[in-house]
């Protein structure tokens, strides 16, 4: 569920928003506010995913209110004045709704918010994995992995500023747990994170003072991936 609040100095406008949100199953409109100070205090204590925000308010414009927010929040601006639209979008607004708001237009804005929310959560969802080694489960951040070396049924995960983790696992099994295409197999004995590659010369990858060969069986896919990123 997308957690949301609404701020508008007109109670009738808030009532309309509440009725619209009831029809959208994935939006949980938790509170509504007519006073910007109260909304701001609430947001400092209880961050939400989405803010429905009127632009033309007496104490502070919705645009200025949004610029002051302490947390990154999706915003759908609502106003009766179309001239504010351009500035609203320069603030990376999810959408901009012109009053009176029709249900079909509101539904369209809600869909945009849902897609944005899903993307954000996917990015945050998994940035690590747990590996069983030394009779423990060890948490390893993807961003800390320098390269992975396979030795038959064992592998070594070389980690930035940490002790190398030795685990009983094959490279094939581990590769399935790693995000693609960020990690790529370049040799029967090596997986590398593309972001850590410093240079490649004569089919040798240089990263963190280590030289890793690109073998013939993985060469085509590896260079095709680099070309896509180029």
N, C-alpha and C positions, 0 to 999 in steps of 0.2 A: 504493500500500500504506500502511496505517495502521501507523506504528511504535509498538510498545507494550513496556512492561515490567510485571512483576507483583511486588508486595511482600506477603508473608504470612509470619508466623513459623512456620507449619506446612508442612514440606516436602511432605506428602501433598496439601495443598490446592494447592500450586504445580504439582504433577504433574498434578492434575486440570485445572487451568487450561491447562497446556501442551497436554494432549490435546484440550481443547475448541478451543483456538486453531488447532490443526492442521487442524480441520474447516472453518475459516472462511478462505476463500482470500484475502481482502483485509486480514487482520490478520497482521502480522509481529511475533510476540512475540520480541523480541531478547534479553532477559535476564530472569532471575527472581532475587529476593533474599529472604533470610530476615531480614536485618538492615537496619534503617531507615537507619543511618548510611551503609552502603555504597550503598544505593539513592539516597540524597540526593546523595552525591558523584558518582555516575554521571549523575544528572539535571542537575547543574550543568554537567557537561562535555558531555553528549550529550542535549539536549532531545528528548523524544519527543512523539507526538501523543496517546497514550492510556496511562493508568495503571490497572491493576487493583490495588485497594488494600484490604487487610484492615483493618477498623476496630479490632478488639479485639486489640492487640498489647502485649506486656509493657513495652517501653521507651518507646513513644509511641503514642497512639491514631492511627488512620489519618486521622481528622478533623483533628487537630493537625498531622500530617505534611503533609497537603494544603495547609493554610493557610500553611505555611512555604515552599512551592515557589517558586523564583525565576522560573519561566516559566509562562505560561498553558497548562494541559494539561487535556484531557478526562479525567474520572475515572469509573470504574465501581467503586463500593464493593462489597466482598464481606464478609459476616459471618454468623454463626449467630444473631445477636441482632436481632430485628425492631425493637426500640425505638430503634435508631439511625437508622432510615430517614428520619424527618422532618428531623433535623439534616443528614443527608447531602444531602437535596434543597435545603436552604437554602443549601448551598455550590455550588449550580448543578451538581450531579452529573449526568452523562449518564444513569446508571441506578444501581440498587441491587439487588444479587443476594443472595438469602438461601440460605445453605448448608443442605443439599446442593444444588448447582446442576444443574438438568436441562439437557440440550442445547437443547431448544426455548426455554427461558427465556434461556439464554446467547445463542442466535441472535438473539432479539428485542433484547437489549441491544446486541449487535454491530451490528445494523441501525441502531439509534438513533445509535450512534457514527459509523457510515458517513455517515448523512445530515448530522450535525453537522459532520463533517470536510469533506464536500463543500461545505457552505454557507460554512465558514470559508475554504476555498481559492478559491471563486468570488469572495469579497469581496476576496481578496488578489491574485487572478489578474491582472487588468489594471486599473491605475489610471493609465495613461499611454498615449500613442501617439507614434510617430515620424513626423515630417513632413519631406519633402524640400524644403529651401529654402537659398538661398545656397550651392549646390553641396555641401550637407551634409545629414545626417540629424539632425534636432533632436528631442530628447526633450522632450515637453510633458506635465506632470502635468495630469490632468483637473481636479483641485482648484485649479489656478492659473489656469485659463481664465476671463477676465472676460466676454468675449463674442466672437463671430466675425462678421466683416463680409464680405459677398460683393461682388465687383466683376467682373462678367462671368465670365471663366475664371480669375480670380485671387481670392484671399481673404486677409483680414488676421485673424490670431489675436491678439487683445489679451490679454496675459498679465500677471498681478499681479507688480509689481516687476521686470519684465523687458522687454526690447526686443520690440516687435511683430514677429511672424513673418509674412512675406508668402510665400505659396505658390501655385503654379499648380495649382489644383484648384477644383472647384465645391462649393457648399454642400451639394448633394444627396449627392455622394460622401463628403464629410467627415461628414455627419450619420450615415451608415451605420457609421462607425468609432467614433462616440461612444456612451456608455451611455445607453439610454433607460429611463425617462423623465426622467433627470437633465438632459439637454440637449433643448431644444425649438426648433423653427423658428417664429418669430413674424412673419416678414416675408420677402419674396423676397430681401432683402439681409441678414437677421440671424438668427443662432442665439444663444440665451442659456442659461446654466446656471441652472436654477430656484433653486438654493441662493443665488445671488448677487443675486437680485432684492430690492431694498429696499422698493419700493412700486410700485403701479400706479394711475394716475389718468387718467381720460379716454382710455383705450386707449394710454397712454404708460407704458413700463416705465422705472423709475429704478434705475440700478445704477452704483455707482462714479463718480458725477458725470456719467454719460452718460444721455441720454434716447433710448429706442429705441421706435419706433412698432409697434403691433400692427396688422397689415393685415387687411382684411376676410376674405381667403381663408384666413387661419390663426387667426382670432379664436375660432371655435367650439371647435376642438380644444384650443387653448391654455387657454381658461377652463374647459373640461371637466376638463383635467388638474389645474388648480389646485383645483377643487372636490373632486376625488378626494383630493387631499393635505390638504384642509382638515378 
